[in-house]
Amino acid sequence: MIVPKQEFEETFKEIDLYFEFLKKIDEGYTALQNFSGNQFRLSTELSSILKANAYLLLYNVIEATIRNGIWEVFNALS
């Protein structure tokens, strides 16, 4: 059961970064800037989509963790 736990921890770190990004949006940071100085403004619709995407990320990590855990139990029994 080591592999599912490692995958969960790696994915959780990625999701944590995403939530930090969403926190910045909630704090009022609405502009993104690339290395050449070009800016892109986040609309309220886009910020809503990004927040809704967080639910999909959480669902996917839970689903993958449960699926991998079940496979590990199956492999151990067979």
Secondary structure, DSSP 8 states (H G I E B T S, - for coil): -HHHHHHHHHHHHHHHHHHHHHHHHHTT--EEE-TTS-EEE--HHHHHHHHHHHHHHHHHHHHHHHHHHHHHHHHHH-
